[in-house]
Amino acid sequence: MKKDDPDLDITVQIPISYGPHYINAESNFAQAVKNATKTVYGEERAFKLFNCTTDAHWFAEKGIETVIIGTFREDSVIHCANENVHIDDLINTTKMFAITALNYLK
């Protein structure tokens, strides 16, 4: 583009940059999430790492343990045309939030 317009003056910057976030899978909070998952789904599920941008890193940066829990499933069409959430996933995620809070905060 600069060849076509010698007066073009563009600077590209990444306004927000932060490192990876990991959780201690043996912490009380992580165990509360794992137990809630097992209660709702009847099976243990491992934490997975994935690249995303959420507000979670702001909490983790301040030392607040953070796990992203949601309604994602492999066949979801998130952030696309016809984005949707399965109702049973929404209900199960709500149950996980409640059970995690109950077990972690008691």
C-alpha positions in Angstrom: 0.0 0.0 0.0 2.9 2.3 0.7 4.1 1.8 -2.9 0.7 3.1 -4.1 0.6 6.0 -1.6 4.0 7.3 -0.4 2.3 9.6 2.1 0.7 6.6 3.8 1.9 6.5 7.4 0.4 3.7 9.5 1.6 2.3 12.8 0.3 -1.1 14.0 0.3 -1.8 17.7 -1.2 -4.4 19.9 -3.0 -2.4 22.6 -3.4 -5.2 25.1 -1.0 -8.1 25.6 -0.9 -10.6 28.4 0.7 -13.9 29.0 -0.9 -17.4 29.3 -3.1 -18.2 32.3 -2.8 -21.5 34.1 -4.7 -22.8 37.1 -3.4 -25.1 39.8 -5.6 -28.1 39.0 -5.2 -29.3 42.7 -6.4 -26.0 44.3 -9.6 -25.9 46.2 -11.3 -23.8 43.5 -10.2 -26.1 40.7 -11.4 -29.1 42.7 -14.8 -27.4 43.3 -15.2 -27.0 39.5 -14.1 -30.6 38.8 -16.6 -31.9 41.4 -19.4 -29.8 40.0 -18.6 -31.1 36.5 -18.6 -34.7 37.8 -21.9 -34.1 39.6 -23.6 -32.6 36.5 -22.1 -34.9 33.8 -21.4 -38.1 35.8 -17.8 -38.2 34.7 -14.5 -36.5 35.5 -13.4 -34.0 32.8 -9.9 -32.6 32.4 -9.2 -28.9 32.1 -8.3 -27.9 28.6 -6.2 -25.0 27.4 -7.4 -22.9 24.5 -6.5 -19.5 23.1 -9.2 -17.0 23.7 -9.8 -13.4 24.8 -12.0 -13.0 27.9 -12.1 -11.0 31.1 -10.6 -14.1 32.9 -7.1 -12.9 32.5 -7.9 -9.6 34.4 -9.0 -11.7 37.4 -6.0 -14.1 37.2 -3.6 -11.2 36.9 -4.9 -10.1 40.4 -4.4 -13.5 41.9 -8.1 -14.6 41.6 -8.3 -18.2 40.5 -10.3 -18.3 37.3 -11.7 -21.1 35.2 -13.8 -20.5 32.1 -17.0 -22.6 32.2 -19.4 -22.4 29.4 -21.8 -24.0 27.0 -19.2 -24.8 24.3 -19.5 -28.1 22.5 -17.6 -29.2 19.4 -20.7 -28.8 17.1 -21.5 -25.2 18.3 -21.4 -22.4 15.8 -20.0 -19.8 18.2 -19.3 -16.3 16.9 -20.8 -17.2 13.5 -24.0 -16.7 11.6 -26.9 -18.5 13.4 -24.9 -18.6 16.7 -26.8 -20.7 19.2 -26.7 -22.4 22.6 -28.3 -25.7 23.3 -30.8 -25.3 26.2 -29.6 -28.4 28.0 -26.1 -27.0 27.9 -27.3 -23.7 29.4 -29.1 -25.6 32.2 -26.1 -27.8 32.9 -23.7 -24.8 32.9 -26.0 -23.0 35.4 -26.0 -26.1 37.6 -22.2 -26.2 37.5 -22.0 -22.5 38.5 -24.3 -23.2 41.5 -22.6 -26.4 42.6 -19.2 -24.8 42.3 -20.2 -21.8 44.3 -21.9 -24.0 47.0 -18.9 -26.3 47.4 -16.2 -23.6 47.2 -17.8 -21.0 49.4 -19.2 -23.2 52.2 
